[in-house]
Amino acid sequence: MLYKLSLSTLFILAVLALHAQDDESYPAPAPPPGVEVYSTSGGDLIFSFADVSSDNASVRSNLRFSAFFHIGEFWHFDFTNSFGMFTGVGLRNVGIITKDDGIVIGEHTRFLDPYPSDVKIKRRSYSLGVPLAFKIGNLKRRTFVYAGGEAELMFHYKEKLFIDGDKEDKFNEWFSDRTNIINPSLFGGIQLPGGLNVKFKYYLLDFLNPDYAERIDGVVVHPYQGLETQMFYISLAWNLRNRSKRNIDMPDDRT
């Protein structure tokens, strides 16, 4: 009897030892990966250009620099240490500067009839944009390249007329039909440690709306018809990470 008890005890101990070895060979599954979510805030210094032509004839355009008023709030979703995405909302001041483009609108008729030899027009709009972009790099160090698209609402238009270097006239409009009020764009850039980044953006539609119509001396005219105003810019931006952050657990599909 004692012999059988000893054998039973040895058998139980052997089973427990083997089970312990199996547990060490096959550790428990790791918890599901999480998504790190955080926000950044910042602004831009924008150097904008325009490819302008009228009835396929090139029109001179100048570099336009703007520093005010640009502000953005962006939400980042880091899926891994090297891949993520971001979206958000941004307020910007974008536009073009042309010289001797030959365009006459009702507001400027008294200054442009006859058309002077040195005419410069500054046109800009405040826009509200919503971007969506993907990023790849060292996200822990906040160093990455990114690319995506954005839709912008051009909600406040302003125009200034200069003749021989002197400002002669200006006006502004809310939600003006003079611009393509919704203008999508493609962009890409690189972010460096500390939040400084360099970005390039290209707008897919003309800045000025070629279908815009107005009445001058009782005649309906389309002042921007035949005009192409393709806008793009390079910007220096800074995005400072906000303190608050949280992790979102991804669903575990390992069954």
Secondary structure, 3 states (H helix, E strand, C coil): CHHHHHHHHHHHHHHHHHHHHHHHHCCCCCCCCEEEEEEEEEEEEEEEEEEEEECCEEEEEECEEECCCCEEEEEEEECCCCEEEEEEEEEEEEEEEEECCCCCCHHHHHHHCCCCCCEEEEEEEEEEEEEEEEEEEECCCCEEEEEEEEEEEEEEEEEEEEECCEEEEEEEEECCCCECCEEEEEEEEEECCCCEEEEEEEECCCCECCCCCEEECCEEECCCCCEEEEEEEEEEEEEEEEEEEEEEECCCCCC
